Amino acid sequence: LQTARTLENLGAAYLAVSSLDEGRELRHNGIAMPILILGHTPEEYVPQLLEYNMTQAITCEAKAVAYNEAAAACGGVLRCHIKVDTGMSRLGFLCAGRHFDEGVAGAARACRMPHLDVEGIFNHFAVSDEPGQENENFTRQQFDLFCRFVAALEGQGCTFRLRHCANSGAVVHYPEMKLDMVRPGILLYGCGEGAE
């Protein structure tokens, strides 16, 4: 809560949290700015996402379908961001190699669902905070794949108001990857190279 208030006072336009519980805590304490939930929220909690005006990350087409149906049942539209897995291998629409076309098609279908407002799209860098040419090459490959994925979606008429992938490591080491928004995490707490 202290971090959220500080960021709000400094002019941040958006916050990101891990879970609905964290987002609810901020809302209950007067934080009104947009909040993106990066983690999974079960579809039965969509009424709360709508009530608290939260943005939900969508990690696959099946989740998009479930969120769309739950929002429709509430008579609402859920704001969301598409999560793309470009190499973190944690969550997201698969898009590497043979998965590219299928990933684009699934994300495009999600963008067209009537009870989803797909405001943004993002990925997460796996090694942007680690030194060495191999890690730099991998980060640049992730960024290139993300940009190609976004371009392919735009080619199908899917546009995004927010594109973001710069985590703490990228904020410090790859300023050209800032795009529309950045997501410094541990960097905010003075940890890691480049923290001041």
FIFIKOL-525824 format. One record per residue: residue number from 1; x, y, z of N, C-alpha, C in turn. Coordinates in Angstrom, 1 decimal. Layout:
<rs>
(r NUM,(X,Y,Z),(X,Y,Z),(X,Y,Z))
...
</rs>
This chain:
<rs>
(r 1,(0.8,-1.2,0.0),(0.0,0.0,0.0),(0.9,1.3,0.0))
(r 2,(1.9,1.2,0.8),(2.8,2.4,0.8),(3.5,2.6,-0.6))
(r 3,(3.9,1.6,-1.2),(4.5,1.7,-2.5),(3.4,2.2,-3.5))
(r 4,(2.2,1.7,-3.5),(1.2,2.2,-4.4),(0.9,3.7,-4.2))
(r 5,(0.8,4.1,-2.9),(0.5,5.5,-2.7),(1.7,6.4,-3.1))
(r 6,(2.9,5.9,-2.9),(4.1,6.7,-3.4),(4.1,6.8,-4.9))
(r 7,(3.8,5.7,-5.6),(3.8,5.7,-7.1),(2.7,6.6,-7.6))
(r 8,(1.5,6.5,-6.9),(0.4,7.4,-7.3),(0.8,8.9,-7.2))
(r 9,(1.4,9.2,-6.1),(1.8,10.6,-5.8),(2.9,11.1,-6.8))
(r 10,(3.7,10.1,-7.3),(4.8,10.5,-8.2),(4.3,10.5,-9.7))
(r 11,(3.0,10.2,-9.9),(2.4,10.3,-11.2),(2.3,9.1,-12.0))
(r 12,(2.6,7.9,-11.4),(2.4,6.7,-12.2),(1.0,6.6,-12.7))
(r 13,(0.8,6.0,-13.8),(-0.5,5.9,-14.5),(-1.2,4.5,-14.3))
(r 14,(-0.4,3.5,-13.8),(-0.9,2.2,-13.8),(-0.1,1.4,-12.7))
(r 15,(-0.8,0.5,-12.0),(-0.1,-0.4,-11.1),(-0.3,-1.8,-11.6))
(r 16,(0.6,-2.7,-11.2),(0.5,-4.1,-11.4),(0.7,-4.9,-10.1))
(r 17,(-0.1,-5.9,-9.9),(-0.1,-6.7,-8.7),(-0.1,-8.2,-9.1))
(r 18,(0.2,-9.0,-8.1),(0.2,-10.5,-8.4),(-1.2,-11.1,-8.4))
(r 19,(-2.1,-10.6,-7.5),(-3.3,-11.3,-7.3),(-4.5,-10.4,-7.1))
(r 20,(-5.7,-10.9,-7.2),(-6.9,-10.2,-6.8),(-6.9,-9.7,-5.4))
(r 21,(-6.4,-10.5,-4.5),(-6.3,-10.1,-3.1),(-5.5,-8.9,-2.9))
(r 22,(-4.3,-8.8,-3.6),(-3.5,-7.6,-3.5),(-4.2,-6.4,-4.1))
(r 23,(-4.9,-6.6,-5.2),(-5.7,-5.5,-5.8),(-6.8,-5.0,-4.9))
(r 24,(-7.5,-5.9,-4.3),(-8.6,-5.6,-3.4),(-8.1,-4.8,-2.2))
(r 25,(-6.9,-5.2,-1.7),(-6.3,-4.4,-0.6),(-6.1,-3.0,-1.0))
(r 26,(-5.6,-2.8,-2.2),(-5.3,-1.4,-2.6),(-6.6,-0.6,-2.8))
(r 27,(-7.6,-1.2,-3.4),(-8.9,-0.6,-3.6),(-9.6,-0.2,-2.2))
(r 28,(-9.5,-1.1,-1.3),(-10.1,-0.9,0.1),(-9.4,0.2,0.8))
(r 29,(-8.2,0.6,0.4),(-7.4,1.7,1.0),(-7.3,2.9,0.1))
(r 30,(-8.3,3.0,-0.8),(-8.4,4.3,-1.6),(-7.6,4.4,-2.8))
(r 31,(-6.9,3.4,-3.3),(-6.1,3.5,-4.5),(-7.1,3.3,-5.7))
(r 32,(-7.2,4.4,-6.5),(-8.2,4.4,-7.6),(-7.7,4.2,-9.0))
(r 33,(-6.3,4.3,-9.1),(-5.7,4.2,-10.4),(-5.9,2.7,-11.0))
(r 34,(-5.7,2.6,-12.3),(-5.8,1.2,-12.9),(-4.9,0.2,-12.3))
(r 35,(-5.3,-1.0,-12.1),(-4.5,-2.1,-11.5),(-4.6,-3.3,-12.4))
(r 36,(-3.5,-3.8,-12.9),(-3.3,-5.0,-13.7),(-3.0,-6.2,-12.8))
(r 37,(-3.8,-7.2,-12.8),(-3.4,-8.4,-12.1),(-2.6,-9.3,-13.0))
(r 38,(-1.4,-9.6,-12.7),(-0.5,-10.4,-13.5),(-0.7,-11.9,-13.3))
(r 39,(-1.2,-12.3,-12.2),(-1.4,-13.7,-11.9),(-2.8,-14.2,-12.4))
(r 40,(-3.0,-15.5,-12.1),(-4.3,-16.1,-12.5),(-5.4,-15.7,-11.5))
(r 41,(-6.5,-15.4,-12.0),(-7.8,-15.2,-11.2),(-8.8,-16.2,-11.7))
(r 42,(-9.3,-17.1,-10.9),(-10.4,-18.0,-11.4),(-11.6,-17.2,-11.9))
(r 43,(-12.2,-17.8,-12.9),(-13.3,-17.1,-13.6),(-14.5,-16.8,-12.7))
(r 44,(-14.6,-17.5,-11.6),(-15.8,-17.2,-10.7),(-15.6,-15.9,-9.9))
(r 45,(-14.4,-15.3,-10.0),(-14.1,-14.0,-9.4),(-14.2,-12.9,-10.4))
(r 46,(-14.7,-13.1,-11.6),(-14.9,-12.0,-12.6),(-15.8,-11.0,-12.0))
(r 47,(-16.9,-11.3,-11.3),(-17.7,-10.3,-10.8),(-17.0,-9.3,-9.9))
(r 48,(-16.0,-9.8,-9.1),(-15.2,-8.9,-8.3),(-14.2,-8.1,-9.1))
(r 49,(-13.6,-8.7,-10.2),(-12.8,-8.0,-11.1),(-13.5,-6.8,-11.6))
(r 50,(-14.8,-7.0,-12.0),(-15.6,-5.9,-12.6),(-16.0,-4.9,-11.5))
(r 51,(-16.3,-5.4,-10.3),(-16.7,-4.5,-9.2),(-15.6,-3.6,-8.8))
(r 52,(-14.4,-4.1,-8.7),(-13.2,-3.4,-8.3),(-12.5,-2.7,-9.5))
(r 53,(-13.0,-2.8,-10.7),(-12.4,-2.2,-11.8),(-11.0,-2.6,-12.0))
(r 54,(-10.7,-3.9,-12.1),(-9.4,-4.4,-12.2),(-9.2,-4.9,-13.7))
(r 55,(-7.9,-4.9,-14.1),(-7.5,-5.4,-15.4),(-6.9,-6.8,-15.2))
(r 56,(-7.3,-7.8,-16.0),(-6.8,-9.1,-15.8),(-5.9,-9.6,-16.9))
(r 57,(-4.8,-10.2,-16.6),(-4.0,-10.8,-17.6),(-4.6,-12.1,-18.1))
(r 58,(-4.6,-12.3,-19.4),(-5.1,-13.5,-20.0),(-4.0,-14.2,-20.6))
(r 59,(-3.8,-15.5,-20.2),(-2.6,-16.3,-20.6),(-2.9,-17.3,-21.7))
(r 60,(-4.1,-17.6,-22.0),(-4.4,-18.6,-23.1),(-5.8,-18.4,-23.6))
(r 61,(-6.1,-19.0,-24.7),(-7.5,-18.8,-25.3),(-8.6,-19.4,-24.4))
(r 62,(-8.3,-20.5,-23.7),(-9.3,-21.1,-22.8),(-9.7,-20.1,-21.7))
(r 63,(-8.7,-19.4,-21.1),(-9.0,-18.5,-20.1),(-9.8,-17.3,-20.6))
(r 64,(-9.4,-16.9,-21.9),(-10.2,-15.8,-22.5),(-11.7,-16.2,-22.6))
(r 65,(-11.9,-17.4,-23.1),(-13.3,-17.9,-23.2),(-14.0,-17.9,-21.9))
(r 66,(-13.3,-18.4,-20.8),(-13.9,-18.4,-19.5),(-14.2,-17.0,-19.0))
(r 67,(-13.3,-16.1,-19.1),(-13.5,-14.7,-18.6),(-14.6,-14.1,-19.4))
(r 68,(-14.7,-14.3,-20.7),(-15.7,-13.7,-21.6),(-17.1,-14.2,-21.2))
(r 69,(-17.2,-15.5,-20.9),(-18.5,-16.0,-20.5),(-18.9,-15.5,-19.1))
(r 70,(-17.9,-15.4,-18.2),(-18.3,-14.9,-16.9),(-18.7,-13.4,-16.9))
(r 71,(-18.0,-12.7,-17.7),(-18.3,-11.2,-17.8),(-19.7,-11.1,-18.5))
(r 72,(-20.0,-11.9,-19.5),(-21.3,-11.8,-20.1),(-22.4,-12.1,-19.1))
(r 73,(-22.2,-13.1,-18.2),(-23.2,-13.5,-17.2),(-23.4,-12.3,-16.3))
(r 74,(-22.4,-11.5,-16.1),(-22.6,-10.3,-15.2),(-23.1,-9.1,-16.0))
(r 75,(-23.2,-9.2,-17.3),(-23.6,-8.0,-18.1),(-22.5,-7.0,-18.2))
(r 76,(-21.3,-7.4,-18.1),(-20.2,-6.4,-18.1),(-19.1,-6.7,-19.1))
(r 77,(-18.1,-5.9,-19.2),(-17.0,-6.1,-20.1),(-15.7,-6.0,-19.2))
(r 78,(-14.9,-7.1,-19.3),(-13.7,-7.1,-18.5),(-12.5,-6.6,-19.3))
(r 79,(-11.8,-5.6,-18.7),(-10.6,-5.1,-19.3),(-9.5,-6.1,-19.0))
(r 80,(-8.6,-6.3,-20.0),(-7.6,-7.3,-19.9),(-6.4,-7.0,-20.8))
(r 81,(-5.3,-7.7,-20.5),(-4.1,-7.6,-21.2),(-3.7,-9.1,-21.6))
(r 82,(-3.3,-9.3,-22.9),(-2.8,-10.6,-23.4),(-1.4,-10.8,-22.9))
(r 83,(-1.1,-11.9,-22.3),(0.2,-12.3,-21.9),(0.8,-13.3,-22.9))
(r 84,(2.0,-12.9,-23.4),(2.6,-13.7,-24.5),(3.8,-14.4,-23.9))
(r 85,(4.0,-15.7,-24.1),(5.2,-16.4,-23.6),(6.2,-16.4,-24.7))
(r 86,(7.2,-15.5,-24.6),(8.3,-15.4,-25.6),(9.6,-16.1,-25.2))
(r 87,(9.5,-16.8,-24.0),(10.7,-17.5,-23.6),(10.8,-17.6,-22.1))
(r 88,(10.0,-17.0,-21.3),(10.0,-17.1,-19.9),(9.5,-18.5,-19.4))
(r 89,(8.6,-19.0,-20.2),(8.1,-20.4,-20.0),(7.4,-20.5,-18.7))
(r 90,(6.6,-19.4,-18.3),(5.9,-19.4,-17.1),(4.4,-19.4,-17.4))
(r 91,(3.9,-18.5,-18.2),(2.5,-18.4,-18.5),(2.4,-17.6,-19.8))
(r 92,(1.4,-17.8,-20.6),(1.2,-16.9,-21.7),(0.9,-17.7,-23.0))
(r 93,(0.3,-17.0,-24.0),(0.1,-17.6,-25.3),(1.4,-18.0,-25.9))
(r 94,(1.5,-19.3,-26.3),(2.7,-19.8,-26.9),(2.9,-19.1,-28.2))
(r 95,(4.1,-18.8,-28.6),(4.4,-18.1,-29.9),(5.7,-18.4,-30.5))
(r 96,(6.5,-19.2,-29.8),(7.9,-19.6,-30.4),(7.7,-20.7,-31.4))
(r 97,(8.5,-20.6,-32.5),(8.6,-21.6,-33.5),(7.3,-22.0,-34.1))
(r 98,(7.0,-23.2,-34.0),(5.8,-23.8,-34.7),(4.5,-23.3,-34.0))
(r 99,(4.6,-22.7,-32.8),(3.4,-22.2,-32.1),(3.0,-20.8,-32.5))
(r 100,(3.8,-20.1,-33.4),(3.5,-18.7,-33.7),(2.2,-18.5,-34.3))
(r 101,(1.9,-19.1,-35.4),(0.6,-18.9,-36.1),(-0.6,-19.3,-35.2))
(r 102,(-0.5,-20.4,-34.5),(-1.6,-20.8,-33.6),(-1.8,-19.8,-32.4))
(r 103,(-0.6,-19.3,-31.9),(-0.7,-18.3,-30.8),(-1.4,-17.0,-31.3))
(r 104,(-1.0,-16.5,-32.5),(-1.6,-15.3,-33.0),(-3.1,-15.5,-33.2))
(r 105,(-3.5,-16.7,-33.8),(-4.9,-16.9,-34.1),(-5.7,-17.0,-32.8))
(r 106,(-5.1,-17.6,-31.7),(-5.8,-17.7,-30.4),(-6.0,-16.3,-29.8))
(r 107,(-4.9,-15.5,-29.9),(-4.9,-14.2,-29.3),(-5.9,-13.3,-30.0))
(r 108,(-5.9,-13.4,-31.4),(-6.9,-12.6,-32.2),(-8.3,-13.0,-31.8))
(r 109,(-8.6,-14.3,-31.6),(-10.0,-14.6,-31.2),(-10.3,-14.0,-29.9))
(r 110,(-9.3,-14.0,-28.9),(-9.6,-13.4,-27.6),(-9.9,-11.9,-27.8))
(r 111,(-9.1,-11.3,-28.7),(-9.3,-9.8,-28.9),(-10.7,-9.5,-29.4))
(r 112,(-11.4,-10.4,-30.1),(-12.7,-10.2,-30.7),(-13.8,-10.6,-29.8))
(r 113,(-13.5,-11.1,-28.6),(-14.6,-11.6,-27.7),(-15.4,-10.4,-27.2))
(r 114,(-16.7,-10.4,-27.3),(-17.5,-9.2,-27.0),(-17.5,-8.7,-25.6))
(r 115,(-17.2,-9.5,-24.6),(-17.2,-9.1,-23.2),(-15.8,-8.9,-22.7))
(r 116,(-14.8,-8.8,-23.6),(-13.4,-8.5,-23.2),(-13.0,-7.2,-23.9))
(r 117,(-12.4,-6.3,-23.1),(-11.8,-5.1,-23.6),(-10.3,-5.4,-23.5))
(r 118,(-9.7,-5.8,-24.6),(-8.3,-6.2,-24.7),(-7.5,-4.9,-24.9))
(r 119,(-7.1,-4.3,-23.8),(-6.5,-3.0,-23.7),(-5.0,-3.1,-24.0))
(r 120,(-4.4,-4.2,-23.6),(-2.9,-4.3,-23.7),(-2.4,-5.7,-24.0))
(r 121,(-1.1,-5.7,-24.2),(-0.4,-7.0,-24.5),(1.0,-6.9,-23.9))
(r 122,(1.5,-8.0,-23.4),(2.8,-7.9,-22.7),(3.5,-9.3,-22.7))
(r 123,(4.8,-9.3,-22.4),(5.6,-10.5,-22.2),(6.4,-10.2,-20.9))
(r 124,(7.3,-11.2,-20.6),(8.2,-11.0,-19.5),(9.5,-11.5,-19.9))
(r 125,(10.6,-10.7,-19.7),(11.9,-11.2,-20.0),(12.5,-12.1,-18.9))
(r 126,(13.1,-13.2,-19.4),(13.7,-14.2,-18.5),(15.0,-13.8,-17.9))
(r 127,(15.9,-13.2,-18.6),(17.3,-12.9,-18.2),(17.7,-11.5,-18.5))
(r 128,(16.8,-10.5,-18.5),(17.2,-9.2,-18.9),(18.1,-8.5,-17.8))
(r 129,(18.1,-9.1,-16.6),(18.9,-8.6,-15.5),(20.2,-9.3,-15.3))
(r 130,(20.5,-10.3,-16.2),(21.7,-11.0,-16.0),(22.7,-10.6,-17.1))
(r 131,(24.0,-10.5,-16.7),(25.1,-10.1,-17.6),(25.4,-11.2,-18.6))
(r 132,(26.2,-10.8,-19.6),(26.7,-11.8,-20.6),(26.0,-11.7,-21.9))
(r 133,(26.8,-12.0,-23.0),(26.3,-11.9,-24.3),(25.1,-12.8,-24.6))
(r 134,(25.2,-14.0,-24.0),(24.2,-15.0,-24.3),(22.8,-14.5,-23.7))
(r 135,(22.8,-13.9,-22.5),(21.6,-13.4,-21.9),(21.1,-12.2,-22.7))
(r 136,(22.0,-11.3,-23.2),(21.6,-10.2,-24.0),(20.9,-10.7,-25.3))
(r 137,(21.6,-11.7,-25.9),(21.0,-12.2,-27.2),(19.6,-12.8,-26.9))
(r 138,(19.4,-13.5,-25.8),(18.1,-14.1,-25.5),(17.1,-13.1,-25.3))
(r 139,(17.4,-12.0,-24.6),(16.5,-10.9,-24.3),(16.1,-10.2,-25.6))
(r 140,(17.1,-10.0,-26.5),(16.8,-9.4,-27.8),(15.9,-10.3,-28.6))
(r 141,(16.1,-11.6,-28.5),(15.3,-12.5,-29.3),(13.8,-12.5,-28.7))
(r 142,(13.7,-12.4,-27.4),(12.4,-12.3,-26.8),(11.6,-11.1,-27.3))
(r 143,(12.4,-9.9,-27.3),(11.8,-8.7,-27.7),(11.4,-8.7,-29.2))
(r 144,(12.2,-9.3,-30.0),(11.9,-9.4,-31.4),(10.7,-10.3,-31.7))
(r 145,(10.6,-11.4,-31.0),(9.4,-12.3,-31.1),(8.2,-11.6,-30.6))
(r 146,(8.3,-10.8,-29.5),(7.1,-10.1,-29.0),(6.6,-9.1,-30.1))
(r 147,(7.6,-8.3,-30.6),(7.2,-7.3,-31.6),(6.6,-7.9,-32.9))
(r 148,(7.1,-9.1,-33.3),(6.5,-9.8,-34.5),(5.1,-10.3,-34.1))
(r 149,(4.9,-10.8,-32.9),(3.6,-11.3,-32.5),(2.6,-10.1,-32.5))
(r 150,(3.0,-9.0,-31.9),(2.1,-7.8,-31.9),(1.8,-7.3,-33.4))
(r 151,(2.8,-7.3,-34.2),(2.6,-6.9,-35.6),(1.7,-7.8,-36.3))
(r 152,(1.8,-9.1,-36.1),(0.9,-10.1,-36.7),(-0.5,-9.9,-36.3))
(r 153,(-0.7,-9.6,-35.0),(-2.1,-9.3,-34.5),(-2.6,-8.0,-35.1))
(r 154,(-1.8,-7.0,-35.2),(-2.2,-5.7,-35.8),(-2.6,-5.9,-37.2))
(r 155,(-1.9,-6.8,-37.9),(-2.2,-7.2,-39.3),(-3.6,-7.8,-39.4))
(r 156,(-4.1,-8.4,-38.3),(-5.5,-8.9,-38.3),(-6.5,-8.0,-37.7))
(r 157,(-6.1,-6.7,-37.5),(-7.0,-5.7,-37.0),(-7.1,-5.6,-35.5))
(r 158,(-6.2,-6.3,-34.8),(-6.2,-6.2,-33.3),(-5.1,-5.2,-32.9))
(r 159,(-5.6,-4.1,-32.3),(-4.7,-3.0,-31.9),(-4.7,-2.9,-30.4))
(r 160,(-3.6,-2.4,-29.8),(-3.5,-2.3,-28.3),(-3.2,-0.9,-27.9))
(r 161,(-3.8,-0.5,-26.9),(-3.5,0.9,-26.3),(-2.2,0.8,-25.5))
(r 162,(-1.9,-0.3,-25.0),(-0.7,-0.5,-24.1),(0.1,-1.7,-24.5))
(r 163,(1.4,-1.6,-24.8),(2.3,-2.7,-25.1),(3.4,-2.5,-24.0))
(r 164,(3.7,-3.6,-23.3),(4.8,-3.5,-22.3),(5.5,-4.8,-22.1))
(r 165,(6.8,-4.7,-21.9),(7.6,-5.9,-21.6),(8.8,-5.6,-20.7))
(r 166,(9.1,-4.3,-20.5),(10.3,-4.0,-19.7),(10.1,-4.2,-18.2))
(r 167,(10.7,-5.3,-17.7),(10.8,-5.5,-16.3),(12.0,-4.8,-15.7))
(r 168,(12.3,-5.1,-14.5),(13.4,-4.3,-13.8),(14.7,-4.3,-14.7))
(r 169,(15.1,-5.5,-15.1),(16.3,-5.7,-15.9),(16.3,-4.9,-17.2))
(r 170,(15.2,-4.9,-17.8),(15.1,-4.2,-19.1),(15.0,-2.7,-18.9))
(r 171,(14.4,-2.2,-17.8),(14.4,-0.8,-17.5),(15.8,-0.3,-17.4))
(r 172,(16.7,-1.0,-16.8),(18.1,-0.6,-16.6),(18.9,-0.8,-17.8))
(r 173,(18.8,-2.0,-18.5),(19.8,-2.4,-19.5),(19.3,-2.2,-21.0))
(r 174,(18.0,-2.1,-21.2),(17.4,-2.0,-22.5),(16.4,-0.9,-22.6))
(r 175,(16.8,0.3,-22.5),(15.8,1.4,-22.5),(15.0,1.5,-23.8))
(r 176,(15.5,0.9,-24.9),(14.8,1.0,-26.2),(13.5,0.0,-26.1))
(r 177,(13.4,-0.8,-25.1),(12.3,-1.8,-25.0),(11.2,-1.3,-24.1))
(r 178,(11.2,0.0,-23.8),(10.2,0.5,-22.8),(8.8,0.5,-23.4))
(r 179,(8.6,0.7,-24.7),(7.3,0.8,-25.4),(6.4,1.7,-24.7))
(r 180,(5.1,1.3,-24.3),(4.1,2.2,-23.8),(4.1,2.3,-22.2))
(r 181,(4.7,1.3,-21.6),(4.6,1.2,-20.2),(5.8,0.3,-19.7))
(r 182,(6.3,0.5,-18.5),(7.3,-0.4,-17.9),(6.8,-1.0,-16.6))
(r 183,(7.4,-2.2,-16.3),(7.0,-2.9,-15.0),(8.2,-3.1,-14.1))
(r 184,(8.8,-2.1,-13.6),(9.9,-2.4,-12.6),(9.3,-3.0,-11.4))
(r 185,(9.9,-4.1,-11.0),(9.4,-4.8,-9.8),(10.4,-4.6,-8.6))
(r 186,(11.3,-5.5,-8.5),(12.2,-5.4,-7.4),(13.1,-4.1,-7.4))
(r 187,(13.2,-3.6,-8.6),(14.0,-2.3,-8.8),(13.4,-1.2,-7.9))
(r 188,(12.1,-1.2,-7.8),(11.4,-0.2,-7.0),(11.8,-0.2,-5.5))
(r 189,(12.3,-1.3,-5.1),(12.7,-1.4,-3.7),(14.2,-1.3,-3.5))
(r 190,(14.9,-0.8,-4.5),(16.3,-0.6,-4.4),(17.2,-1.8,-4.5))
(r 191,(16.7,-2.8,-5.1),(17.4,-4.1,-5.3),(17.8,-4.2,-6.8))
(r 192,(19.0,-4.7,-7.0),(19.5,-5.0,-8.3),(20.3,-3.9,-8.9))
(r 193,(21.0,-4.3,-9.9),(21.9,-3.3,-10.6),(21.1,-2.2,-11.2))
(r 194,(21.5,-1.0,-11.0),(20.8,0.2,-11.6),(19.8,0.8,-10.6))
(r 195,(19.6,0.1,-9.4),(18.7,0.7,-8.4),(19.4,1.9,-7.8))
(r 196,(18.7,2.9,-7.5),(19.2,4.1,-6.8),(18.4,4.5,-5.6))
</rs>
